């Protein structure tokens, strides 16, 4: 089996007196990280080639099936936790939940759709503990959502701990036109030892599953993701015949930056770009600008600063998010 170049590393979320979001993850860090250390299904082999010019390892996959890792996800709606079921029983008429065995699972999924994941989390503080924050970033071969491909992806679980980050180059099967933006040239990704997206998605799903809390939800955050990262991610999943799980929520930190600019005050950033926010909060640049993991590390700090300045809680952030299907439907209505 061909080795796949994927990088996992340990990166704990920064600690400081940050409002709500950081406090929430400092509280949950020791409870969650210890149970996740051995969840990875990948073995580190000898060092292969550098990602961002830093330390990296080549990873190979153990044999695994895709039946439990995301293919045809429309038939595998995430089962709600006991706490979710309790809330649903209070919110939804019992007459809609009188099915048995397989019918019961279908009914629960219909109830989830009816009541809505976001509303449940926003209205019940206990459900906040079921949310896993993932900061992510992608780099692409160009700007066309239709013709271009993701060539690098990086993720960080804000709860920190071992194996809390995921990073990989991606073979797009085509030339990289906009290498001047991120510095990723065609010869760095169009090579046999760099995984294609259809090979990487099962590994990505396995990583997310290892970070997800039992019966929980994943809140993905990126900067300008609704205009860039999320459309590319949706297209890649669709192209590779995968569906994005319904318990994944997506939020755009660009909207938070715009809220901050509208709030007034004497000390505001010069703009809403990632660079302007980084300079405003005096966050040192780690790695090369416009490389996926470097931008993820920067945004992980910025998000906590923004939630402090805007006095936002975790439920506030959840209400600003969308599922992938909600995003697609919203775009269709506009067009």
BALOBA-1460 file (C-alpha; in Angstrom, 3 decimals):
// residues 335
<rec num="1" residu="x" x="0.000" y="0.000" z="0.000"/>
<rec num="2" residu="x" x="1.388" y="3.385" z="-0.969"/>
<rec num="3" residu="x" x="2.532" y="5.587" z="1.875"/>
<rec num="4" residu="x" x="0.490" y="8.729" z="2.401"/>
<rec num="5" residu="x" x="2.122" y="11.970" z="3.534"/>
<rec num="6" residu="x" x="-0.017" y="13.259" z="6.390"/>
<rec num="7" residu="x" x="1.247" y="15.161" z="9.393"/>
<rec num="8" residu="x" x="-0.199" y="14.947" z="12.891"/>
<rec num="9" residu="x" x="1.368" y="16.879" z="15.732"/>
<rec num="10" residu="x" x="0.764" y="18.032" z="19.296"/>
<rec num="11" residu="x" x="-0.288" y="21.637" z="19.692"/>
<rec num="12" residu="x" x="-2.132" y="22.734" z="22.794"/>
<rec num="13" residu="x" x="-4.470" y="25.711" z="22.551"/>
<rec num="14" residu="x" x="-2.944" y="28.919" z="23.967"/>
<rec num="15" residu="x" x="-3.817" y="29.723" z="27.535"/>
<rec num="16" residu="x" x="-4.770" y="33.114" z="28.841"/>
<rec num="17" residu="x" x="-7.649" y="35.061" z="30.295"/>
<rec num="18" residu="x" x="-9.785" y="34.817" z="27.186"/>
<rec num="19" residu="x" x="-13.568" y="35.058" z="27.382"/>
<rec num="20" residu="x" x="-15.684" y="31.894" z="27.362"/>
<rec num="21" residu="x" x="-14.139" y="30.007" z="24.443"/>
<rec num="22" residu="x" x="-10.681" y="29.581" z="25.942"/>
<rec num="23" residu="x" x="-12.093" y="29.020" z="29.428"/>
<rec num="24" residu="x" x="-14.403" y="26.347" z="28.041"/>
<rec num="25" residu="x" x="-11.525" y="24.459" z="26.474"/>
<rec num="26" residu="x" x="-9.190" y="24.820" z="29.438"/>
<rec num="27" residu="x" x="-11.933" y="23.162" z="31.504"/>
<rec num="28" residu="x" x="-12.431" y="20.277" z="29.084"/>
<rec num="29" residu="x" x="-8.828" y="19.723" z="27.957"/>
<rec num="30" residu="x" x="-7.759" y="17.146" z="30.541"/>
<rec num="31" residu="x" x="-11.062" y="15.309" z="30.305"/>
<rec num="32" residu="x" x="-10.888" y="14.840" z="26.546"/>
<rec num="33" residu="x" x="-7.272" y="14.604" z="25.453"/>
<rec num="34" residu="x" x="-6.392" y="11.564" z="27.575"/>
<rec num="35" residu="x" x="-9.046" y="9.458" z="25.859"/>
<rec num="36" residu="x" x="-7.916" y="10.422" z="22.369"/>
<rec num="37" residu="x" x="-4.208" y="9.742" z="22.410"/>
<rec num="38" residu="x" x="-4.466" y="6.215" z="21.035"/>
<rec num="39" residu="x" x="-7.362" y="6.803" z="18.645"/>
<rec num="40" residu="x" x="-5.205" y="7.415" z="15.589"/>
<rec num="41" residu="x" x="-5.055" y="4.572" z="13.068"/>
<rec num="42" residu="x" x="-1.855" y="5.717" z="11.390"/>
<rec num="43" residu="x" x="1.758" y="4.691" z="11.921"/>
<rec num="44" residu="x" x="4.617" y="7.221" z="11.626"/>
<rec num="45" residu="x" x="7.350" y="6.071" z="9.279"/>
<rec num="46" residu="x" x="10.645" y="7.663" z="8.294"/>
<rec num="47" residu="x" x="10.739" y="11.377" z="7.598"/>
<rec num="48" residu="x" x="9.696" y="12.128" z="4.062"/>
<rec num="49" residu="x" x="9.582" y="15.725" z="2.883"/>
<rec num="50" residu="x" x="9.021" y="18.975" z="4.739"/>
<rec num="51" residu="x" x="5.654" y="20.658" z="4.965"/>
<rec num="52" residu="x" x="6.112" y="24.409" z="5.483"/>
<rec num="53" residu="x" x="9.803" y="23.625" z="5.683"/>
<rec num="54" residu="x" x="9.332" y="22.142" z="9.155"/>
<rec num="55" residu="x" x="9.205" y="18.741" z="10.777"/>
<rec num="56" residu="x" x="6.999" y="16.183" z="9.111"/>
<rec num="57" residu="x" x="6.537" y="12.443" z="8.893"/>
<rec num="58" residu="x" x="5.240" y="10.082" z="6.304"/>
<rec num="59" residu="x" x="2.154" y="8.236" z="7.416"/>
<rec num="60" residu="x" x="0.700" y="5.019" z="6.127"/>
<rec num="61" residu="x" x="-2.823" y="3.799" z="6.635"/>
<rec num="62" residu="x" x="-3.760" y="0.536" z="8.246"/>
<rec num="63" residu="x" x="-6.475" y="-1.400" z="6.426"/>
<rec num="64" residu="x" x="-9.834" y="0.152" z="7.182"/>
<rec num="65" residu="x" x="-13.345" y="0.189" z="5.825"/>
<rec num="66" residu="x" x="-15.192" y="3.294" z="4.723"/>
<rec num="67" residu="x" x="-18.562" y="2.062" z="5.932"/>
<rec num="68" residu="x" x="-18.121" y="3.749" z="9.295"/>
<rec num="69" residu="x" x="-15.973" y="6.631" z="8.146"/>
<rec num="70" residu="x" x="-18.251" y="8.790" z="6.067"/>
<rec num="71" residu="x" x="-19.008" y="7.291" z="2.654"/>
<rec num="72" residu="x" x="-22.703" y="7.607" z="1.891"/>
<rec num="73" residu="x" x="-23.118" y="9.631" z="5.043"/>
<rec num="74" residu="x" x="-26.759" y="10.317" z="4.232"/>
<rec num="75" residu="x" x="-27.506" y="6.813" z="5.491"/>
<rec num="76" residu="x" x="-25.503" y="7.272" z="8.694"/>
<rec num="77" residu="x" x="-26.934" y="10.227" z="10.556"/>
<rec num="78" residu="x" x="-25.098" y="10.681" z="13.837"/>
<rec num="79" residu="x" x="-27.064" y="9.219" z="16.739"/>
<rec num="80" residu="x" x="-28.022" y="11.854" z="19.281"/>
<rec num="81" residu="x" x="-26.769" y="11.530" z="22.842"/>
<rec num="82" residu="x" x="-29.051" y="10.684" z="25.764"/>
<rec num="83" residu="x" x="-29.100" y="14.370" z="26.695"/>
<rec num="84" residu="x" x="-30.248" y="15.315" z="23.197"/>
<rec num="85" residu="x" x="-32.969" y="12.684" z="23.325"/>
<rec num="86" residu="x" x="-34.198" y="14.063" z="26.629"/>
<rec num="87" residu="x" x="-34.479" y="17.565" z="25.198"/>
<rec num="88" residu="x" x="-36.166" y="16.287" z="22.069"/>
<rec num="89" residu="x" x="-38.767" y="14.502" z="24.138"/>
<rec num="90" residu="x" x="-39.605" y="17.819" z="25.780"/>
<rec num="91" residu="x" x="-39.632" y="19.826" z="22.541"/>
<rec num="92" residu="x" x="-41.306" y="17.446" z="20.118"/>
<rec num="93" residu="x" x="-44.634" y="15.693" z="20.475"/>
<rec num="94" residu="x" x="-44.361" y="12.109" z="21.616"/>
<rec num="95" residu="x" x="-46.643" y="11.099" z="18.770"/>
<rec num="96" residu="x" x="-43.723" y="11.534" z="16.347"/>
<rec num="97" residu="x" x="-41.490" y="9.143" z="18.307"/>
<rec num="98" residu="x" x="-43.616" y="5.998" z="18.621"/>
<rec num="99" residu="x" x="-41.552" y="3.930" z="16.220"/>
<rec num="100" residu="x" x="-39.493" y="0.885" z="17.200"/>
<rec num="101" residu="x" x="-36.103" y="-0.507" z="16.192"/>
<rec num="102" residu="x" x="-35.032" y="0.995" z="12.826"/>
<rec num="103" residu="x" x="-38.022" y="3.299" z="12.698"/>
<rec num="104" residu="x" x="-36.940" y="4.806" z="16.026"/>
<rec num="105" residu="x" x="-33.572" y="5.849" z="14.581"/>
<rec num="106" residu="x" x="-35.277" y="7.453" z="11.575"/>
<rec num="107" residu="x" x="-37.681" y="9.297" z="13.861"/>
<rec num="108" residu="x" x="-34.829" y="10.647" z="15.997"/>
<rec num="109" residu="x" x="-33.071" y="11.931" z="12.880"/>
<rec num="110" residu="x" x="-36.278" y="13.617" z="11.715"/>
<rec num="111" residu="x" x="-36.668" y="15.226" z="15.136"/>
<rec num="112" residu="x" x="-33.099" y="16.514" z="14.973"/>
<rec num="113" residu="x" x="-33.838" y="18.082" z="11.611"/>
<rec num="114" residu="x" x="-37.117" y="19.513" z="12.909"/>
<rec num="115" residu="x" x="-35.761" y="21.116" z="16.028"/>
<rec num="116" residu="x" x="-32.267" y="21.913" z="14.759"/>
<rec num="117" residu="x" x="-28.844" y="21.240" z="16.187"/>
<rec num="118" residu="x" x="-27.985" y="24.928" z="16.537"/>
<rec num="119" residu="x" x="-31.112" y="25.777" z="18.492"/>
<rec num="120" residu="x" x="-30.600" y="22.877" z="20.874"/>
<rec num="121" residu="x" x="-27.022" y="23.859" z="21.647"/>
<rec num="122" residu="x" x="-27.929" y="27.533" z="22.012"/>
<rec num="123" residu="x" x="-30.785" y="26.813" z="24.404"/>
<rec num="124" residu="x" x="-29.147" y="24.157" z="26.579"/>
<rec num="125" residu="x" x="-25.811" y="24.842" z="28.267"/>
<rec num="126" residu="x" x="-25.147" y="21.153" z="28.866"/>
<rec num="127" residu="x" x="-24.960" y="20.573" z="25.107"/>
<rec num="128" residu="x" x="-22.075" y="23.049" z="24.837"/>
<rec num="129" residu="x" x="-19.817" y="20.339" z="26.258"/>
<rec num="130" residu="x" x="-20.623" y="18.216" z="23.191"/>
<rec num="131" residu="x" x="-19.103" y="20.755" z="20.764"/>
<rec num="132" residu="x" x="-15.592" y="20.232" z="19.362"/>
<rec num="133" residu="x" x="-14.010" y="23.327" z="17.797"/>
<rec num="134" residu="x" x="-11.910" y="22.668" z="14.697"/>
<rec num="135" residu="x" x="-9.938" y="25.522" z="13.135"/>
<rec num="136" residu="x" x="-9.147" y="24.743" z="9.512"/>
<rec num="137" residu="x" x="-7.619" y="26.252" z="6.401"/>
<rec num="138" residu="x" x="-7.129" y="25.177" z="2.808"/>
<rec num="139" residu="x" x="-4.828" y="26.217" z="-0.005"/>
<rec num="140" residu="x" x="-5.894" y="25.612" z="-3.594"/>
<rec num="141" residu="x" x="-4.475" y="25.302" z="-7.100"/>
<rec num="142" residu="x" x="-6.465" y="28.364" z="-8.189"/>
<rec num="143" residu="x" x="-9.572" y="30.395" z="-7.443"/>
<rec num="144" residu="x" x="-12.123" y="28.504" z="-9.558"/>
<rec num="145" residu="x" x="-14.399" y="26.375" z="-7.391"/>
<rec num="146" residu="x" x="-15.379" y="24.355" z="-10.455"/>
<rec num="147" residu="x" x="-11.975" y="23.648" z="-11.985"/>
<rec num="148" residu="x" x="-9.421" y="24.013" z="-9.194"/>
<rec num="149" residu="x" x="-8.612" y="21.654" z="-6.331"/>
<rec num="150" residu="x" x="-7.448" y="21.766" z="-2.730"/>
<rec num="151" residu="x" x="-3.688" y="21.257" z="-2.545"/>
<rec num="152" residu="x" x="-3.174" y="21.618" z="1.213"/>
<rec num="153" residu="x" x="-5.387" y="21.277" z="4.266"/>
<rec num="154" residu="x" x="-4.679" y="21.809" z="7.956"/>
<rec num="155" residu="x" x="-6.836" y="21.440" z="11.075"/>
<rec num="156" residu="x" x="-6.450" y="22.106" z="14.787"/>
<rec num="157" residu="x" x="-8.724" y="20.939" z="17.581"/>
<rec num="158" residu="x" x="-8.868" y="23.821" z="20.072"/>
<rec num="159" residu="x" x="-9.155" y="21.411" z="22.996"/>
<rec num="160" residu="x" x="-5.473" y="20.647" z="22.394"/>
<rec num="161" residu="x" x="-3.601" y="17.584" z="23.534"/>
<rec num="162" residu="x" x="-1.735" y="14.921" z="21.607"/>
<rec num="163" residu="x" x="-2.729" y="14.386" z="17.966"/>
<rec num="164" residu="x" x="-4.768" y="17.598" z="18.031"/>
<rec num="165" residu="x" x="-3.613" y="18.797" z="14.603"/>
<rec num="166" residu="x" x="-3.929" y="17.381" z="11.104"/>
<rec num="167" residu="x" x="-1.991" y="18.565" z="8.064"/>
<rec num="168" residu="x" x="-1.390" y="17.258" z="4.574"/>
<rec num="169" residu="x" x="-0.509" y="18.307" z="1.072"/>
<rec num="170" residu="x" x="-2.981" y="17.046" z="-1.542"/>
<rec num="171" residu="x" x="-2.245" y="15.890" z="-5.081"/>
<rec num="172" residu="x" x="-4.683" y="17.861" z="-7.292"/>
<rec num="173" residu="x" x="-3.883" y="15.918" z="-10.460"/>
<rec num="174" residu="x" x="-3.235" y="19.205" z="-12.238"/>
<rec num="175" residu="x" x="-0.820" y="22.123" z="-12.274"/>
<rec num="176" residu="x" x="-0.828" y="24.778" z="-9.561"/>
<rec num="177" residu="x" x="-1.473" y="28.160" z="-11.157"/>
<rec num="178" residu="x" x="-1.382" y="30.469" z="-8.137"/>
<rec num="179" residu="x" x="1.782" y="29.220" z="-6.433"/>
<rec num="180" residu="x" x="2.899" y="32.820" z="-5.892"/>
<rec num="181" residu="x" x="0.221" y="33.189" z="-3.191"/>
<rec num="182" residu="x" x="1.183" y="30.262" z="-0.979"/>
<rec num="183" residu="x" x="4.495" y="29.060" z="-2.412"/>
<rec num="184" residu="x" x="3.220" y="25.542" z="-3.173"/>
<rec num="185" residu="x" x="4.483" y="24.580" z="-6.611"/>
<rec num="186" residu="x" x="3.248" y="21.824" z="-8.882"/>
<rec num="187" residu="x" x="6.295" y="19.608" z="-8.257"/>
<rec num="188" residu="x" x="5.558" y="19.673" z="-4.508"/>
<rec num="189" residu="x" x="2.087" y="18.136" z="-4.827"/>
<rec num="190" residu="x" x="1.768" y="16.435" z="-8.205"/>
<rec num="191" residu="x" x="3.777" y="13.396" z="-7.189"/>
<rec num="192" residu="x" x="2.937" y="9.771" z="-6.339"/>
<rec num="193" residu="x" x="3.698" y="10.011" z="-2.605"/>
<rec num="194" residu="x" x="1.207" y="12.848" z="-2.042"/>
<rec num="195" residu="x" x="-2.377" y="11.606" z="-1.487"/>
<rec num="196" residu="x" x="-5.234" y="12.570" z="-3.750"/>
<rec num="197" residu="x" x="-8.363" y="13.912" z="-2.106"/>
<rec num="198" residu="x" x="-10.291" y="10.672" z="-2.549"/>
<rec num="199" residu="x" x="-7.533" y="8.936" z="-0.561"/>
<rec num="200" residu="x" x="-7.292" y="11.650" z="2.066"/>
<rec num="201" residu="x" x="-10.983" y="12.034" z="2.941"/>
<rec num="202" residu="x" x="-11.247" y="8.668" z="4.787"/>
<rec num="203" residu="x" x="-8.171" y="9.655" z="6.835"/>
<rec num="204" residu="x" x="-9.655" y="13.083" z="7.534"/>
<rec num="205" residu="x" x="-12.929" y="11.518" z="8.658"/>
<rec num="206" residu="x" x="-11.045" y="9.149" z="10.940"/>
<rec num="207" residu="x" x="-9.164" y="12.063" z="12.502"/>
<rec num="208" residu="x" x="-12.359" y="14.050" z="13.120"/>
<rec num="209" residu="x" x="-14.020" y="10.983" z="14.608"/>
<rec num="210" residu="x" x="-11.093" y="10.592" z="17.027"/>
<rec num="211" residu="x" x="-11.584" y="14.190" z="18.213"/>
<rec num="212" residu="x" x="-15.386" y="14.127" z="18.390"/>
<rec num="213" residu="x" x="-17.031" y="13.759" z="21.776"/>
<rec num="214" residu="x" x="-19.544" y="10.907" z="22.123"/>
<rec num="215" residu="x" x="-22.834" y="12.041" z="20.609"/>
<rec num="216" residu="x" x="-21.289" y="15.421" z="19.904"/>
<rec num="217" residu="x" x="-20.940" y="17.950" z="17.103"/>
<rec num="218" residu="x" x="-18.044" y="19.483" z="15.201"/>
<rec num="219" residu="x" x="-17.885" y="23.252" z="14.748"/>
<rec num="220" residu="x" x="-15.487" y="24.129" z="11.922"/>
<rec num="221" residu="x" x="-14.142" y="27.681" z="11.819"/>
<rec num="222" residu="x" x="-12.112" y="29.354" z="9.071"/>
<rec num="223" residu="x" x="-11.542" y="32.903" z="7.893"/>
<rec num="224" residu="x" x="-13.589" y="33.776" z="4.807"/>
<rec num="225" residu="x" x="-14.727" y="30.158" z="4.681"/>
<rec num="226" residu="x" x="-18.203" y="30.862" z="3.261"/>
<rec num="227" residu="x" x="-16.667" y="32.441" z="0.178"/>
<rec num="228" residu="x" x="-13.668" y="30.154" z="-0.178"/>
<rec num="229" residu="x" x="-12.780" y="27.192" z="2.076"/>
<rec num="230" residu="x" x="-16.242" y="25.689" z="2.551"/>
<rec num="231" residu="x" x="-17.275" y="25.736" z="-1.144"/>
<rec num="232" residu="x" x="-14.005" y="24.013" z="-2.068"/>
<rec num="233" residu="x" x="-14.467" y="21.439" z="0.698"/>
<rec num="234" residu="x" x="-18.058" y="20.714" z="-0.354"/>
<rec num="235" residu="x" x="-17.018" y="20.337" z="-3.989"/>
<rec num="236" residu="x" x="-14.160" y="17.982" z="-3.114"/>
<rec num="237" residu="x" x="-16.391" y="15.770" z="-0.965"/>
<rec num="238" residu="x" x="-19.029" y="15.687" z="-3.693"/>
<rec num="239" residu="x" x="-16.495" y="14.957" z="-6.425"/>
<rec num="240" residu="x" x="-15.156" y="12.024" z="-4.408"/>
<rec num="241" residu="x" x="-18.685" y="10.680" z="-3.705"/>
<rec num="242" residu="x" x="-18.689" y="11.548" z="-0.013"/>
<rec num="243" residu="x" x="-21.256" y="13.522" z="1.938"/>
<rec num="244" residu="x" x="-20.331" y="15.940" z="4.701"/>
<rec num="245" residu="x" x="-21.729" y="14.588" z="8.000"/>
<rec num="246" residu="x" x="-24.876" y="16.380" z="9.231"/>
<rec num="247" residu="x" x="-23.350" y="16.997" z="12.681"/>
<rec num="248" residu="x" x="-20.634" y="19.223" z="11.182"/>
<rec num="249" residu="x" x="-21.324" y="22.958" z="11.571"/>
<rec num="250" residu="x" x="-19.359" y="25.708" z="9.817"/>
<rec num="251" residu="x" x="-18.767" y="29.305" z="10.879"/>
<rec num="252" residu="x" x="-16.863" y="32.171" z="9.256"/>
<rec num="253" residu="x" x="-14.608" y="34.267" z="11.482"/>
<rec num="254" residu="x" x="-14.657" y="37.021" z="8.857"/>
<rec num="255" residu="x" x="-18.166" y="37.921" z="10.041"/>
<rec num="256" residu="x" x="-16.834" y="38.287" z="13.591"/>
<rec num="257" residu="x" x="-14.109" y="40.620" z="12.347"/>
<rec num="258" residu="x" x="-16.725" y="42.720" z="10.588"/>
<rec num="259" residu="x" x="-18.792" y="42.872" z="13.770"/>
<rec num="260" residu="x" x="-15.744" y="44.145" z="15.594"/>
<rec num="261" residu="x" x="-15.149" y="46.855" z="12.988"/>
<rec num="262" residu="x" x="-18.773" y="48.006" z="13.312"/>
<rec num="263" residu="x" x="-18.611" y="48.096" z="17.097"/>
<rec num="264" residu="x" x="-16.628" y="51.338" z="17.080"/>
<rec num="265" residu="x" x="-14.020" y="52.244" z="19.638"/>
<rec num="266" residu="x" x="-10.588" y="53.760" z="19.458"/>
<rec num="267" residu="x" x="-8.600" y="50.537" z="19.077"/>
<rec num="268" residu="x" x="-9.733" y="48.654" z="16.001"/>
<rec num="269" residu="x" x="-7.783" y="46.587" z="13.456"/>
<rec num="270" residu="x" x="-6.817" y="48.231" z="10.178"/>
<rec num="271" residu="x" x="-8.934" y="45.708" z="8.292"/>
<rec num="272" residu="x" x="-10.660" y="42.359" z="8.474"/>
<rec num="273" residu="x" x="-7.996" y="40.223" z="6.776"/>
<rec num="274" residu="x" x="-6.148" y="37.556" z="8.725"/>
<rec num="275" residu="x" x="-2.943" y="39.597" z="8.472"/>
<rec num="276" residu="x" x="-4.619" y="42.773" z="9.756"/>
<rec num="277" residu="x" x="-6.122" y="40.898" z="12.701"/>
<rec num="278" residu="x" x="-2.826" y="39.181" z="13.489"/>
<rec num="279" residu="x" x="-1.009" y="42.515" z="13.539"/>
<rec num="280" residu="x" x="-3.781" y="44.117" z="15.598"/>
<rec num="281" residu="x" x="-3.577" y="41.438" z="18.272"/>
<rec num="282" residu="x" x="0.241" y="41.308" z="18.007"/>
<rec num="283" residu="x" x="0.274" y="37.609" z="17.283"/>
<rec num="284" residu="x" x="3.665" y="36.387" z="15.992"/>
<rec num="285" residu="x" x="3.654" y="34.644" z="12.627"/>
<rec num="286" residu="x" x="4.644" y="30.988" z="12.913"/>
<rec num="287" residu="x" x="5.720" y="29.509" z="9.585"/>
<rec num="288" residu="x" x="5.036" y="30.989" z="6.169"/>
<rec num="289" residu="x" x="2.067" y="33.258" z="5.545"/>
<rec num="290" residu="x" x="-0.681" y="31.668" z="3.417"/>
<rec num="291" residu="x" x="0.350" y="28.135" z="4.323"/>
<rec num="292" residu="x" x="-2.492" y="26.134" z="5.807"/>
<rec num="293" residu="x" x="-1.057" y="25.233" z="9.217"/>
<rec num="294" residu="x" x="0.438" y="28.689" z="9.732"/>
<rec num="295" residu="x" x="-2.949" y="30.304" z="9.067"/>
<rec num="296" residu="x" x="-4.672" y="27.776" z="11.352"/>
<rec num="297" residu="x" x="-2.361" y="28.583" z="14.253"/>
<rec num="298" residu="x" x="-2.914" y="32.287" z="13.709"/>
<rec num="299" residu="x" x="-6.686" y="31.955" z="13.511"/>
<rec num="300" residu="x" x="-6.797" y="29.812" z="16.656"/>
<rec num="301" residu="x" x="-5.399" y="32.804" z="18.559"/>
<rec num="302" residu="x" x="-7.483" y="35.392" z="16.711"/>
<rec num="303" residu="x" x="-10.768" y="33.565" z="17.325"/>
<rec num="304" residu="x" x="-10.222" y="33.605" z="21.068"/>
<rec num="305" residu="x" x="-9.360" y="37.315" z="20.962"/>
<rec num="306" residu="x" x="-12.446" y="38.102" z="18.885"/>
<rec num="307" residu="x" x="-14.750" y="36.216" z="21.249"/>
<rec num="308" residu="x" x="-13.256" y="38.198" z="24.135"/>
<rec num="309" residu="x" x="-13.696" y="41.590" z="22.439"/>
<rec num="310" residu="x" x="-17.216" y="40.788" z="21.237"/>
<rec num="311" residu="x" x="-18.145" y="39.028" z="24.493"/>
<rec num="312" residu="x" x="-19.378" y="35.949" z="22.658"/>
<rec num="313" residu="x" x="-20.102" y="32.609" z="24.273"/>
<rec num="314" residu="x" x="-19.928" y="29.203" z="22.631"/>
<rec num="315" residu="x" x="-23.722" y="29.158" z="21.969"/>
<rec num="316" residu="x" x="-23.333" y="32.602" z="20.323"/>
<rec num="317" residu="x" x="-20.828" y="31.102" z="17.901"/>
<rec num="318" residu="x" x="-23.016" y="28.081" z="17.203"/>
<rec num="319" residu="x" x="-25.966" y="30.287" z="16.211"/>
<rec num="320" residu="x" x="-23.708" y="31.903" z="13.598"/>
<rec num="321" residu="x" x="-22.926" y="28.567" z="11.981"/>
<rec num="322" residu="x" x="-24.463" y="26.532" z="9.160"/>
<rec num="323" residu="x" x="-24.493" y="22.877" z="8.207"/>
<rec num="324" residu="x" x="-23.154" y="22.144" z="4.734"/>
<rec num="325" residu="x" x="-26.677" y="21.431" z="3.452"/>
<rec num="326" residu="x" x="-27.963" y="24.716" z="4.902"/>
<rec num="327" residu="x" x="-25.132" y="26.558" z="3.181"/>
<rec num="328" residu="x" x="-25.845" y="24.897" z="-0.178"/>
<rec num="329" residu="x" x="-29.593" y="25.567" z="0.075"/>
<rec num="330" residu="x" x="-28.967" y="29.189" z="0.985"/>
<rec num="331" residu="x" x="-26.759" y="29.617" z="-2.067"/>
<rec num="332" residu="x" x="-29.369" y="27.999" z="-4.298"/>
<rec num="333" residu="x" x="-32.051" y="30.390" z="-3.065"/>
<rec num="334" residu="x" x="-29.843" y="33.392" z="-3.817"/>
<rec num="335" residu="x" x="-29.160" y="32.134" z="-7.332"/>
